Amino acid sequence: MRRFLAALLAVVLLAVAYAALDVFDVVPGILTRAQPQAAATTPTPTGTATPTTVAVPTVDPAAQPLQPASASAPIPTPAGLATVLAPVVADPALRPGPGVVVRDAFTGQTLFTKAATTPRVPASTAKLLTALAVGTTLDPLSTLPTRVVQGTQPGEVVLVAGGDTMLARGKGSPTAVEGRAGLGDLAAQVGAALQASGTTKVTLRLDTTYAKGARWAPGWSQADVNAGFTGGVSMLGLAGQRAIPYRPAPRDPEAVTGAAFVAALGKVGISATLTRESTWSTPVPAGAAELGRVESAPVGDLLALALDESDNALTEGLARQAAVKEGSAATFAAAVAFVRKAVQAQGVDLTGVRLKDTSGLTAGQAIPPQVLSDVLQLGADGSVPALQDTLSRLPVAGLTGTLATRFQTKNTHAVAGLARAKTGTLTGTSAMAGTVMDADGRVLSYVVLADGLPGGAGTLDARAALDRFVAVLATCGCP
């Protein structure tokens, strides 16, 4: 719990002074990134809203005095919270009415609920279940290898996919998450090994058999794919080519990566020819001589990035790898079954939960707010350290990730830096689930899911109403 509080205190310090603070001294958190990330947007996947970039607000320290989070701070009373939240949850922008759970993060005490057990469309807040499943299955400090080995044919080398879809074309950056491993570094290793044996011309084959499965989930619309709301799931890809709204990802990231590696080899004096894609489904033999290897950022950092930017394909890819590690097939259905099993193993009751993918993009999914609250509590109270780390790196209100352009209004901008949340947005759905520190320094967890909203601007209006909901929590002592 102290680790969680240290992370939340760092958020407050950032909001007041925009100072860099390393919370963990082990795994760099989102507030200690060496290179700031561009502000992300979360437009409605099937809508037509134009994304905008808004400057980070200036937070007035006098308006929001620094309050260290404390277990001794008073807990808001249910009656006090009900009084201040009643008009917020009755906001016309949230009709027909949201599902809500607010709890004390230290004790887990429920302080406010509304339709907590009614299944709701979760949108990307479903990624919290995936984060719990992945974090308790894959070692957060482990990395994903991309290797080159000697092939079975004369003059053949094989690039072996290992799950890293964010390879830099040139040198890798040791402090980056996207682009930690670089094809240029890999080519330098391979080139040196080949030239030592007198080889300067090779055939390059890919081995794409690791966790290989369908590219797109059955329920993903081509409109969403074409608009860049998700890329396909793959185990090999380049940095800078992940799907973002209005810039779709390559349809064949493996081929693009193979071509990029051919170019990288050329720069170190090795002439390479890429084989046909029909040859890429043959696994390399066990014990094949390794010519080079590069490693991704730690899995914990990849997971944090996936939630920070709400990257559907990256989330699905990590879920697939975790499922395969547990012996499941590399399918979307198997990944869903894996997530359910892993979450239930942590004692979470999944009554009312209906999952069709592990990212929340597919239509027809449902999660009761109570389930999301139970998952949050496992991280907030330190029961699951890996999830605790992930929660401490969720988007920060008004500053980072999918919350970077939110909390900009007169009624909400003073809350910038005081709340974290996983957001969720689909046409007709707006959701938030995260943590916030109230006016007395008490850490609260909250889940608010609004679905059945009118089309068009209704989803965006609800998003603004959710910001106001969190602002009320942050500015309330509520005795």
C-alpha positions in Angstrom: 0.0 0.0 0.0 2.9 2.4 0.7 4.1 1.8 -2.8 0.7 2.7 -4.2 0.6 5.9 -2.0 4.0 6.9 -3.1 2.9 6.6 -6.7 -0.2 8.7 -6.1 1.8 11.3 -4.2 4.1 11.6 -7.2 1.1 12.4 -9.3 0.2 15.3 -7.0 3.7 16.6 -7.0 3.6 16.5 -10.8 0.4 18.4 -10.9 1.7 21.1 -8.6 5.2 21.5 -9.9 5.4 19.3 -13.0 8.5 17.8 -11.4 10.0 14.5 -12.4 9.9 11.9 -9.7 11.0 8.3 -9.8 8.5 6.5 -7.6 9.8 3.0 -7.7 13.6 3.2 -8.3 13.3 -0.1 -10.1 10.8 0.0 -12.9 10.4 3.5 -14.4 6.9 4.7 -14.1 4.8 6.8 -16.5 5.8 10.0 -14.6 9.5 9.3 -15.0 9.6 8.6 -18.8 12.8 10.2 -20.2 11.0 11.2 -23.3 7.4 12.6 -22.9 4.8 10.9 -25.1 2.6 12.7 -27.5 -0.9 13.4 -26.1 -3.2 10.5 -27.0 -6.8 10.7 -28.0 -9.7 8.3 -27.4 -12.3 9.1 -30.1 -15.4 7.0 -30.4 -14.3 4.0 -32.6 -17.3 4.1 -34.9 -17.9 7.9 -34.6 -16.7 10.8 -36.6 -15.4 13.1 -33.9 -12.1 14.9 -34.8 -9.4 14.4 -32.2 -7.9 17.6 -30.8 -4.7 18.3 -28.9 -5.1 20.6 -25.8 -2.2 22.1 -23.9 -1.6 20.7 -20.4 -3.4 23.0 -18.0 -1.7 25.1 -15.4 -2.8 23.9 -12.0 -3.2 26.6 -9.3 -1.5 25.3 -6.2 -3.7 27.6 -4.1 -6.8 26.0 -5.6 -5.6 22.4 -5.0 -3.1 22.4 -2.0 -0.7 19.6 -1.8 -2.0 16.9 0.4 0.0 13.7 1.1 -2.0 10.6 0.8 -2.5 9.1 4.2 -4.1 6.0 5.8 -5.0 8.2 8.7 -7.0 10.7 6.6 -10.7 10.5 7.3 -12.8 8.2 5.2 -15.7 10.0 3.4 -19.0 8.9 4.8 -21.5 7.2 2.6 -24.1 9.8 3.4 -21.7 12.6 2.6 -20.7 11.1 -0.7 -24.3 10.4 -1.6 -25.1 14.0 -1.1 -22.5 15.4 -3.4 -22.7 12.6 -6.0 -26.4 12.5 -6.4 -26.6 15.4 -8.9 -23.5 14.2 -10.8 -24.9 10.7 -11.4 -28.2 12.3 -12.4 -26.5 14.4 -15.0 -28.7 14.3 -18.2 -25.5 13.5 -20.2 -25.4 10.1 -18.4 -28.9 9.0 -19.1 -30.4 6.4 -18.8 -28.1 6.4 -15.8 -24.6 5.0 -15.0 -23.4 2.1 -12.9 -21.1 3.4 -10.1 -18.9 2.0 -7.3 -16.8 4.2 -5.0 -14.6 2.5 -2.4 -11.9 3.4 0.1 -8.7 2.1 -1.4 -7.1 1.4 1.9 -9.8 -0.8 3.5 -11.9 -1.7 0.5 -15.0 -0.3 2.2 -17.8 0.5 -0.2 -18.8 4.1 0.1 -21.3 4.6 -2.8 -22.9 2.4 -5.3 -25.5 2.7 -8.1 -26.6 -0.3 -10.1 -23.2 -1.9 -9.2 -24.2 -5.4 -10.2 -25.9 -4.6 -13.4 -23.8 -5.6 -16.4 -22.7 -2.7 -18.5 -20.7 -2.2 -21.7 -17.1 -1.8 -20.4 -15.4 -0.6 -23.6 -11.6 -0.4 -22.8 -12.0 -0.7 -19.1 -12.2 -4.4 -19.8 -8.4 -4.1 -20.2 -8.1 -4.0 -16.4 -9.2 -7.7 -16.3 -6.6 -8.5 -18.9 -3.9 -6.6 -17.0 -4.7 -8.7 -13.9 -4.5 -11.9 -15.9 -1.3 -11.0 -17.8 0.4 -9.5 -14.7 -0.2 -12.7 -12.7 1.0 -15.0 -15.5 3.9 -13.3 -17.2 6.9 -12.1 -15.2 6.6 -8.2 -15.4 10.4 -8.0 -15.5 10.8 -10.5 -18.4 11.5 -9.3 -21.9 10.5 -10.5 -25.4 13.4 -11.7 -27.6 13.8 -11.2 -31.3 16.5 -13.5 -32.6 18.3 -14.5 -35.7 19.6 -18.0 -36.1 21.4 -20.0 -38.7 19.0 -21.6 -41.1 18.9 -25.2 -42.3 19.7 -24.3 -45.9 23.1 -23.1 -47.1 23.3 -19.4 -46.8 20.1 -19.0 -44.9 19.5 -17.0 -41.8 16.1 -16.9 -39.9 14.6 -13.9 -38.1 12.5 -15.5 -35.3 9.5 -13.5 -34.0 9.2 -13.5 -30.2 6.4 -11.1 -29.5 8.1 -7.7 -29.8 5.9 -5.5 -32.1 7.8 -2.3 -31.4 11.3 -2.8 -32.9 13.2 0.3 -33.9 14.5 0.2 -37.5 17.9 1.4 -36.4 19.5 1.4 -33.0 17.4 0.6 -30.0 16.9 3.0 -27.1 17.7 1.6 -23.7 15.3 3.9 -21.9 12.4 3.6 -24.3 9.4 1.3 -24.2 8.6 1.5 -27.9 11.8 1.0 -29.7 13.8 -0.5 -26.9 15.2 -3.2 -29.2 16.5 -2.2 -32.6 16.9 -4.0 -35.9 20.1 -2.0 -36.5 21.7 -3.5 -33.4 20.5 -7.0 -34.4 21.9 -6.5 -37.9 25.2 -5.5 -36.4 25.5 -8.7 -34.4 24.4 -10.9 -37.3 26.7 -9.1 -39.7 29.7 -9.5 -37.4 29.0 -13.2 -37.0 28.5 -13.8 -40.8 31.5 -11.8 -41.8 33.7 -13.7 -39.4 32.9 -16.8 -41.4 33.4 -15.1 -44.7 29.7 -14.8 -45.6 28.3 -11.5 -47.1 25.3 -12.8 -49.0 22.3 -14.6 -47.4 18.7 -15.6 -47.8 16.5 -14.3 -45.0 13.6 -16.3 -43.8 11.1 -15.4 -41.0 9.8 -17.8 -38.4 6.4 -16.4 -37.4 5.2 -19.5 -35.6 5.4 -18.1 -32.0 1.8 -17.6 -30.7 0.6 -17.4 -34.2 -3.2 -16.9 -34.6 -5.9 -14.9 -36.3 -5.0 -11.3 -37.0 -8.3 -9.7 -36.1 -11.0 -10.7 -33.6 -14.3 -12.0 -35.2 -16.2 -9.0 -33.7 -13.9 -6.2 -34.9 -15.4 -4.2 -37.7 -13.3 -3.4 -40.7 -14.3 0.2 -40.3 -12.5 0.3 -37.0 -9.5 -1.4 -38.4 -9.3 0.9 -41.4 -9.7 4.0 -39.2 -6.8 2.9 -37.0 -8.7 2.1 -33.8 -6.9 -1.2 -33.7 -4.1 -3.0 -35.6 -4.0 -6.7 -36.1 -2.5 -9.0 -33.5 1.0 -10.1 -34.5 4.2 -11.2 -32.8 6.6 -9.0 -34.8 6.4 -5.4 -35.8 8.1 -2.0 -36.0 8.1 1.0 -33.7 6.0 3.8 -35.0 3.7 1.6 -36.9 1.1 0.7 -34.2 -2.4 1.8 -35.1 -3.6 5.1 -33.9 -6.9 6.8 -34.8 -6.9 7.8 -38.4 -3.5 6.2 -39.1 -4.0 2.4 -39.5 -1.3 -0.1 -38.9 0.3 -2.1 -41.8 -1.8 -5.1 -42.8 1.3 -7.4 -42.8 3.6 -6.1 -40.1 5.9 -9.2 -40.4 6.6 -8.5 -44.1 7.3 -4.9 -43.3 9.7 -5.9 -40.5 11.4 -8.5 -42.7 12.0 -5.8 -45.4 13.3 -3.4 -42.8 15.8 -6.1 -41.5 17.0 -6.7 -45.1 17.8 -3.0 -45.2 19.5 -3.0 -41.8 21.7 -5.9 -42.9 22.6 -4.0 -46.1 23.9 -1.2 -43.9 26.4 -3.6 -42.3 27.6 -5.1 -45.5 25.3 -8.1 -45.8 23.2 -8.6 -48.9 20.0 -10.3 -48.0 17.0 -11.6 -50.0 13.7 -12.1 -48.1 12.0 -15.4 -48.8 8.3 -15.9 -49.7 5.8 -15.6 -46.9 4.7 -19.2 -47.5 8.0 -20.3 -46.0 7.5 -18.5 -42.7 5.4 -21.1 -41.0 8.2 -23.5 -40.4 9.8 -23.3 -36.9 13.5 -23.2 -36.5 15.0 -26.4 -35.1 15.8 -26.5 -31.4 19.4 -25.6 -30.8 19.9 -23.7 -34.0 23.0 -21.5 -33.8 22.1 -18.0 -32.7 23.7 -15.2 -34.6 22.1 -12.3 -32.8 19.4 -11.3 -30.2 17.7 -8.1 -29.0 15.3 -7.8 -26.1 12.1 -5.7 -25.7 11.3 -3.5 -22.8 10.1 -5.4 -19.7 6.6 -6.9 -20.1 5.4 -4.7 -17.2 6.3 -1.7 -19.2 4.6 -3.0 -22.3 1.4 -3.7 -20.3 1.5 -0.2 -18.8 1.9 1.3 -22.3 -1.0 -0.8 -23.6 -3.3 0.6 -20.9 -1.9 4.2 -21.0 -2.6 4.5 -24.7 -5.5 2.0 -24.8 -3.7 0.0 -27.5 -6.1 -2.8 -28.4 -3.7 -4.9 -30.5 -0.9 -4.6 -27.9 -3.2 -5.7 -25.2 -4.5 -8.6 -27.2 -1.0 -9.7 -28.1 0.1 -9.8 -24.5 -3.0 -11.7 -23.5 -2.4 -14.2 -26.3 1.2 -14.7 -25.2 0.1 -15.2 -21.5 -2.6 -17.7 -22.6 -0.1 -19.7 -24.7 2.3 -19.8 -21.8 -0.5 -21.4 -19.8 -0.9 -24.0 -22.5 -3.9 -22.5 -24.4 -4.3 -22.1 -28.1 -3.3 -18.8 -29.8 -6.9 -17.8 -30.5 -9.1 -14.9 -29.4 -11.5 -17.3 -27.7 -8.7 -19.1 -25.8 -7.3 -15.7 -24.6 -10.8 -14.8 -23.3 -11.1 -18.1 -21.5 -7.6 -17.6 -20.1 -8.5 -14.1 -18.7 -11.6 -15.3 -17.1 -9.8 -18.2 -15.4 -6.9 -16.0 -14.2 -9.2 -13.3 -12.8 -11.4 -15.9 -11.0 -8.2 -17.4 -9.6 -7.7 -14.1 -7.7 -11.1 -14.5 -6.1 -13.1 -12.2 -8.3 -16.8 -13.2 -8.9 -17.4 -12.9 -12.6 -21.2 -13.2 -12.4 -22.7 -11.1 -15.2 -19.4 -10.8 -17.1 -19.6 -11.4 -20.9 -16.3 -11.2 -22.8 -15.7 -11.6 -26.5 -12.1 -10.2 -26.7 -9.5 -9.1 -24.1 -9.4 -5.4 -25.2 -13.0 -4.3 -25.0 -13.4 -3.4 -28.6 -15.9 -6.0 -29.7 -19.6 -5.1 -29.4 -21.8 -7.2 -27.1 -19.5 -7.4 -24.0 -20.6 -6.6 -20.5 -19.0 -6.2 -17.0 -20.8 -5.1 -13.9 -19.1 -2.1 -12.2 -18.7 -4.2 -9.1 -16.4 -6.6 -10.9 -14.1 -3.8 -12.1 -14.1 -2.4 -8.6 -13.0 -5.8 -7.2 -10.2 -5.9 -9.7 -9.1 -2.4 -8.9 -9.1 -3.3 -5.2 -6.6 -6.1 -5.7 -4.1 -3.6 -7.0 -5.0 -0.7 -4.7 -4.5 -2.7 -1.5 -1.3 -4.5 -2.8 -2.8 -8.0 -2.9 -1.5 -8.4 -6.5 1.9 -6.5 -6.8 2.0 -6.7 -10.6 -1.5 -5.1 -10.8 -0.5 -2.5 -8.2 2.4 -1.5 -10.5 0.1 -1.3 -13.5 -2.5 0.9 -11.7 0.2 3.2 -10.5 1.0 3.9 -14.2 -2.5 4.4 -15.5 -3.2 7.7 -17.4 -3.1 10.8 -15.2 -5.9 13.3 -15.4 -5.1 16.2 -17.7 -1.5 15.0 -18.2 -0.8 11.7 -19.8 -2.2 8.9 -22.0 -5.9 8.8 -22.8 -6.5 11.4 -20.1 -4.0 14.0 -21.5 -6.7 16.1 -23.2 -9.3 15.7 -20.6 -10.0 17.7 -17.4 -9.6 21.0 -19.2 -12.8 22.8 -18.2 -13.2 25.4 -15.4 -15.0 22.8 -13.3 -12.4 20.1 -13.7 -8.9 21.4 -14.6 -7.8 21.8 -10.9 -8.1 18.0 -10.6 -5.4 17.5 -13.2 -2.7 15.2 -11.7 -4.9 14.0 -8.8 -6.6 11.1 -10.5 -5.6 8.1 -12.6 -8.0 6.0 -14.7 -8.4 3.4 -17.4 -10.8 5.0 -19.8 -13.3 3.4 -22.2 -15.1 4.9 -25.1 -17.3 3.3 -27.8 -20.3 4.7 -29.6 -23.0 4.9 -26.9 -20.5 4.1 -24.0 -18.2 6.2 -21.9 -16.4 4.7 -18.9 -13.7 5.3 -16.3 -12.2 3.2 -13.6 -9.3 4.3 -11.4 -8.1 6.0 -8.3 -8.2 9.6 -6.9 -7.1 11.4 -3.8 -9.8 13.4 -2.1 -9.5 16.8 -0.4 -8.5 15.2 2.9 -5.7 13.0 1.3 -7.7 9.8 1.3 -7.3 7.5 -1.7 -10.5 6.4 -3.3 -11.1 3.9 -6.1 -14.0 4.5 -8.5 -15.8 2.9 -11.4 -18.4 4.6 -13.5 -19.8 3.0 -16.6 -22.4 4.8 -18.7 -23.9 3.0 -21.7 -27.0 3.1 -23.7 -26.1 6.7 -24.5 -27.5 8.6 -27.6 -25.4 8.5 -30.7 -23.4 11.4 -32.1 -22.2 13.8 -29.4 -23.9 11.8 -26.6 -20.8 9.8 -26.0 -18.6 12.8 -25.8 -21.0 14.7 -23.6 -21.0 11.7 -21.2 -17.2 11.7 -21.2 -17.3 15.3 -19.9 -19.8 14.3 -17.3 -17.5 11.6 -16.1 -14.7 14.1 -15.7 -17.0 16.2 -13.5 -17.8 13.0 -11.4 -14.1 12.5 -10.7 -13.7 16.2 -9.9 -16.4 16.0 -7.3 -14.6 13.0 -5.7 -11.3 14.9 -5.7 -12.6 18.1 -4.1 -14.8 16.4 -1.5 -13.9 15.5 2.1 -17.5 14.5 2.6 -17.8 14.0 6.3 
